Every structure is written in structure tokens, then in C-alpha cells.
Amino acid sequence: MRLKLNDQEELLTPAEIAKILRVSTRAVHKWLRSGKLRGVKLGPAKAALWRIPRKSLEEFVRKKDGD
């Protein structure tokens, strides 16, 4: 079952993003920490889990294509 925000926005894990983009999860985490890829942290600070709205992934890919 996919996690959805507001019953519309699909949230993806860093592992799912890595698989889609064919990159390492380390690269995805780097983009999240730098703000290049927009995501949300869920849970306590040290054990927080990243979730990325599909729209953020689409925006990230569009920006990368424009570089």
C-alpha cells in the first residue's frame, strides 16, 4: 500500500526514487539533504524517514533535464 498525502499525493521512499532514477540511495539522500529534491521527514530526528511527494520527483527531473 502506497502512502498518500491528502488522499491524492503519493509519497515515495528514497529507495523507490533510487530505483526509478537508477541511482544509489546515497545520491537520493544527498539531494534531499541539500534541498535539490524536496521531501519530508517523518519521525524523531535521529530515526527520521524521508518521504518524497511524486510531484517533487517530477519537478526534480524537469530541472535536471533543463541543466
C-alpha positions as CSV (number, residue, x, y, z in Angstrom):
1,M,0.0,0.0,0.0
2,R,1.4,3.4,-1.0
3,L,1.4,6.2,1.5
4,K,-0.6,9.2,0.2
5,L,-0.9,12.7,1.4
6,N,-4.4,14.3,1.4
7,D,-5.6,11.1,-0.4
8,Q,-4.0,12.5,-3.6
9,E,-0.3,12.9,-3.3
10,E,1.7,9.7,-3.5
11,L,4.7,9.6,-1.2
12,L,7.8,7.6,-2.3
13,T,10.7,6.3,-0.3
14,P,14.3,7.2,-1.1
15,A,14.8,3.5,-2.3
16,E,11.9,3.9,-4.7
17,I,13.3,7.1,-6.1
18,A,16.7,5.5,-6.5
19,K,15.2,2.6,-8.4
20,I,13.2,4.9,-10.7
21,L,16.2,7.1,-11.4
22,R,18.7,4.3,-11.5
23,V,21.0,5.9,-8.9
24,S,22.1,4.9,-5.4
25,T,20.0,5.7,-2.3
26,R,23.1,7.6,-1.1
27,A,22.6,10.0,-4.1
28,V,18.9,10.5,-3.2
29,H,19.7,11.2,0.4
30,K,22.4,13.8,-0.7
31,W,19.8,15.5,-2.9
32,L,17.3,15.6,0.0
33,R,19.8,17.0,2.5
34,S,20.9,19.7,0.0
35,G,17.3,20.6,-0.9
36,K,17.7,19.8,-4.6
37,L,15.0,17.1,-4.1
38,R,12.1,18.2,-1.9
39,G,10.9,15.7,0.7
40,V,9.5,15.4,4.2
41,K,11.0,13.7,7.3
42,L,8.7,11.6,9.3
43,G,9.5,10.5,12.9
44,P,12.1,11.6,15.5
45,A,15.1,13.5,14.3
46,K,17.7,10.7,14.6
47,A,15.4,8.0,13.2
48,A,13.5,10.1,10.7
49,L,12.4,8.5,7.5
50,W,12.3,10.6,4.3
51,R,9.2,10.5,2.0
52,I,9.2,12.3,-1.3
53,P,6.0,13.5,-3.0
54,R,5.7,12.3,-6.6
55,K,5.3,15.9,-7.7
56,S,8.7,16.7,-6.1
57,L,10.3,13.9,-8.1
58,E,8.7,15.2,-11.3
59,E,10.0,18.8,-10.6
60,F,13.4,17.4,-9.9
61,V,13.6,15.5,-13.1
62,R,12.4,18.6,-15.1
63,K,15.0,20.8,-13.5
64,K,17.7,18.2,-14.2
65,D,16.6,17.9,-17.9
66,G,16.9,21.7,-18.1
67,D,20.5,21.8,-16.8
